[in-house]
Amino acid sequence: MFYFPDYSLDIFSNIFAWESYHSISKSLKFTINMPIFTYFLF
């Protein structure tokens, strides 16, 4: 078991939340832009 101080755990949780927010926003942008791409392709 590794011992982490509280501030490092806060940093790790913040990085994880930031990455998950970016992945969610990327997937939302992809789903929003996908009909536009298909509209221009066809």
C-alpha angles and dihedrals in degrees: 000000000000120000115223124185117237095255093056090051089051090051092049092048091048092051090048092049091047092050092047090049090051092049091049092049091047092051091047092050090047093052091046094048096041096081089048091053092047090047091055093042096054 
